[in-house]
Amino acid sequence: MYAILDIETTGGKYNEEGITEIAIHKFDGQQVLDQFITLVNPEREIQPFVVNLTGINSKMLQTAPKFHEVAKRIVEITENTVLVAHNAQFDYRILRTEFRRLGYNFERKTLCTVDLAKKLIPEAESHSLGKLVRSLGIPVSDRHRANGDALATLKLFKILLTKDLDKTIITEVTRAETHGELSHRQLKIVDLMPSETGVYYMHNKDGKMIYIGKSTNIKKRVNEHFTSNAKLARSLQKETRKITFEQTGNELMAFLKVREELKRNSPKYRTLKKETCLVLNINGKEKGAMDNICLTGKDLMVVDKGRTIGERSAILIRNGELKGMGFYDLNYQINNIHILETIMTPVEGNAEILQEVEAYLNHKKVIKIVELN
């Protein structure tokens, strides 16, 4: 669980700053579960350059709650989460300083989207929040206000999670969260799995991934692992201590994600063929499916359902070769090929994978196939 955070401050001397605004979005990796947004009376002067930057002045904050009045809510919404912020060291320091003034030791694990972006989007001209989100086609309203920047950070973090094929983010978080054996009650985490299409990851007690799979119904597939008497299933039942997942919106994206991540990771147990193939799950031709699609030498974009309402998935094929996959929610992102290629996660396809994609497109309906100039 993550708490996407942004804080605006008064400015001033190091460790003497006060909070003027805070926004927190509790995010489970798929959707926002809770949020807290408020102005805060810092009980101190706001530096003039900060007023010019944020538009927040002392008059606006006269009736705002003081930090001690919102501290309990901050503790509750961030409990058992990892704080995620752009330049997390700053936001975390400010929060800890405010809590220390109240005599409370506030401790949370943190992830910095600056560091993650440098690792996962090294080609970006700048890793500042403003320039980075602009290059990715992420819309930002109320820049330099807590909620505007928090929402931009949330959208950036979603892209980083998708790009993280080596699963360094979730592995580090899982390792940090996992302590000892899980109880029988905790094993019922399977009941919290979504009945949606996506990829799931089984972790051992050290947080290491031991199995990667895909399904059009994650909950059903994970339940099969825990109830089967097959040799692989018995091993997974014995060693699995945590299950994480990523929804993909459609089976084609799940297939490509599994194939790419298996190349980047070395799970202890070999993934079953049914979870690394598409053609095994094709039963007849759906109404509206493409007729005799051939990808050889083609430049095109396959557009289909995304993970949420309004979002779309996109798969890029250049000269008959698979080049990338990703998600977008604005038309100008797909109409601007440079932005789209920046958002996309690079993938390496081969003849076998391309044949499976062709078979899928010839039998399954997608939203559209866009030919590129």
N, C-alpha and C positions, 0 to 999 in steps of 0.2 A: 504494500500500500504506500502511496506517495502523497505528500502534501506540497503542491506547487505554490510557491510563495513569492511575493514581491512586497518590498517595504519602501516607503518614502520617508525621508528624515529631514531634520532641521538643518543639517550641515553643521559645521563648527569643528571644534577640536576633537581629536581622536578619543573615542570612548566618552565623549560628553554630548554626543548627538542624542536627539530624542525622536521618537517615531511620530510622524504626522498622519500616516495612512498605511493600512496593511490590507492585503488581499491574500486569502488562502483557499485553494481548491483541492479538496480531498479526491484523489484519483486512483482507481484500482488497476490502471493499465489499459482499461477499456472505456470507462466513462467516469464522469464526475459524480461522486456520491453525496458530497456536502460542500458548502462554501461559506466563507466568512469574509465580509468586506466592510471596512469602517474607517472613517476619519478618526484621528486620535489627538486629543489635546496634549501637546508635549510639555506644557508648563515651562516653556523656555522660548527664547527668541528664534525666529526662523531667518536664516541668512538670506540677504536680498537676492543673490544669484539663484538660490533654490526656489524662491517665490517666482522669479522670472521663468525658471525651467519647468516647474510643475503647475504653477497657477494657484497653489495652495498658500493662503495667507493667514495671519493670526486671527482675523475677524471670522473667517470660516470655521475656525476650530474652537471658538469660545464656548459653544454648547456641546462640543464633541465629548465623548467619554474619555476619561483619563486612562492610562495604560492599566492601572490596577483594577479598573472596572471591566476590562476585556481579557485580562490575563487568564482567567479560568477557562474561557471559551477557546483561547489559543491552545492551552494545554490539552483540552478535550479533543479538538479537531485534529491535532497533530500526534496524538497518542498512538503508538505502534505504527508510525509511518516513517518514511525516509523523506527529509526535506529536500526539495528540488528547487533550485533557483539559478538565475543567470548571475554569476559571480556569487555563489552560495556562501563563500567565506565572509563576505560583507554582511549579508542579511542575517546569517547565523550569529555573527558577533554582536550585531545590534540587538537581536532578540535576547541573547544571553545576558547582555549588559542590562537591559531593562528588567529582566527577571532577577538579576543579582541585586538590583536596587531594592527589590521587594523581599530580599532574603531567601530567594528560591533558586535552586540549581537546575536550570533547564538544559537537558541534554537530549539530542536527537542525532541520528546518523544523517549525513548529507550527501547529495549528488550535485555537482556543478555542471550546468549545461554548456558553459564556456569550455571546460575541459573535455566534455563528451563531444562537443561539436568539433574541436580541434582534432580529435581522434577519428571521428566518423565522417566529417566533412572537411578534410585537410585542405582541399582546393579552394575553399572560400576566401575571398579577398580580405574580408574582415570577420572577426568572430564577436564583434559588438552586437548587442541584441537588435538594434535598429537596422544595421546594414545586413545582418545575417537573415532576419526574417524577410527583408525586402528582396534579397537574392533568391529566397525560397518561395516567393509569392504568397507569404502569409500576411493577411490583412491585419493592421494594427489600428485600433482607435484609442484615443486617450493615452497617447505616448507620454511617458514620464509620470503617469498616474498608476497607482498600485494595481488596480484591476486590469487596466489596459495592458500593462507589461506582464502581469501574471497570466492572462489569457494567451498572449503571444508566446510566453515561455511554455505554456501547456501544449500549444500546437507544435512548437519546435520540439518538445520532448517526445510527442507522438511520432514525429518523423525520425528522431534519433532511435527510438525503440525499434522502429521498422527497419532502419538501416543496420542495426546492431546484430548482424548475422552470426558473429562470434559469441553472442549472448553474454558479453562481459558485464553489462548492466545488471541483468537479472541474476546472473551467477553470484556477483558480489553482494547484491541485496539479499539473496537467498542464504548465502553463507553466513551473512551477518545476522539474519533473523533466526536461523535454525540452531536450536540448543537441545541436544540429546534426542531421545526417542519420542516419537509421537504416540499419543494414547489412541485407543480404539475410537474414542469420540472424535479425535482430530483426523483420523483416517477417513471419517465421513465427509471430508472436504470434497469428495467426489460429488456430493449432493449440491455443492455450490458451483460446479462446472456448468457452463452455459450449454443449452441445446442448440448450438449454432455451429457454423462451419469455421474451422480454423486449425491451428497447430497447437499441440500440447507437449509439455516437457516434464519428464519425471526426474526428480532429484533425489540423491541419497542424503544421508545425515550430514555430510560435509558440504552440501549445496551443489555438488557436482552433478551435471546432467548424465543420466544413465540410459535415457531412451527419448527419442523424438518421434512423434507420430502426427497424423492428420486425420480429420474426419469431418463429415457433414453434420455430425451430431457429437460434439466433444463429450458431453455428459454420458451418452450411451456407450461410446467407445472406451472411455476410462473405466466405466462400470464393468465392461467386459473383461478388461485387464484384471480387475480385482475379484472377479467371480470365476474366471476360467481355471481349469486344472492343467492347462498346457504347461510345458516346462518353462517357457519364457515368462508366462504370466505368473507362475509360482515364484520365480526369481524377482520379478518386479514387485510382487506383493510383499516379499521379505525385505527388500532394500529401499523401496520408495518411501520417502519421508515428507515430500512436498511435491505438489503438482502446480505448474504455472501454465498459462495458455495465452495465445494471441488469436483473436478473431481475424478472419481474412475476407469475409463477405461472400466469397465464392470458392469453389473447389479448385479452380485453375490456379488462383493465387496461393492456396494452401499447398498444392502440389509443387509449385516452383519454389516456395519458401522452404519446404522440407528438403527438397533435392539440394538446394544451395547451402542450407545450414548443416546438412550431413557432411558436406565437403569441408566446411569450416570447423566443425566440431567432431569429436570422436567419442560418441556415447558408448558406454560399456557394452550395451546389448544392441545387436543388429536390428534395425527397423524392418518390420514385416513388409513383404512386397505389396500387399494391399494398400499400404500407406505411402508407398513411393511410386505408385502407378496411377494413371488416370483411366486407361482403357479397360481395366478390370471392373470399373464401376459404371461403364456405359451400357445402358439397356435400352436399345432402340433410339430412334431419332426424335428429338423434341420438336414440336411445332415452332417454326420461326428460326430454326437452326440454319446456318449457312450451308449452301450446296457446293460440294467439291472444292472447298477452300484449299489453296496450295500456297505455302509460305516461301517456297524457293525463290530467292532473289528479290523478295518483296520488302518494301519499306512501309510499315503500317503500325497502327496502335490499336490494341484490343481493349475496349472499354466495357466494364461490367460493374455490377453492384459493388459498393464499398461496405465498410463495417457499420456505418450509421446512415440514417436517412439524410439524403443530400450529398453524401460522399460517393465517389466513384473510384474504382480500381483501374489502373492502366498498365498495360504490358507493351513494351517497346521492342519492335523487331526491325533491324536494319540490315538490308541486303540479305534477307533470309536468315539472319542470325539473331538469337535472343540477346538483348542488350540490357534491359532493366525492367523493374517493376516498382509500383508505388501507388499512392493514393492522392487524390486531389478533391477539393470541394468548390473550386471556382473555375468558371469557364476560361478566364484569361490564363490560368495556370496551364491548361492543356493547349490553349491556342498559342502560347509562347513556348516553343520547343526548348529554348535554353533553360527557362525556369523549370519546365517539366523534367528535363534530364538531370537537373540539380536535385530536385526532390526525390527522384527515383533511386532505388538501390541497384547498383550494378550487379548483373548476374551473368553467368557463363553457361550458355546452352550448347548442347551437342546434337548430333543427328538424331539420336534416340529420343531426347527430350522434345525436339521439334516435331518428330513424328507423333508423339503423344499429344502435343498441343494441337496439331492438325486434326487428329482424330477427335479430340474434344470439341473443336470448333465446328466440325462436320456433324456432330451429334447433339451438342448442347447449345441452347440459345444464349447469346450474350447481348448486351445493350446495343453495341455497334462496333464495327471495325472501320477505322479511319485510315485512308491511304494518305501517306505523307509525300510531300513534294521532294 
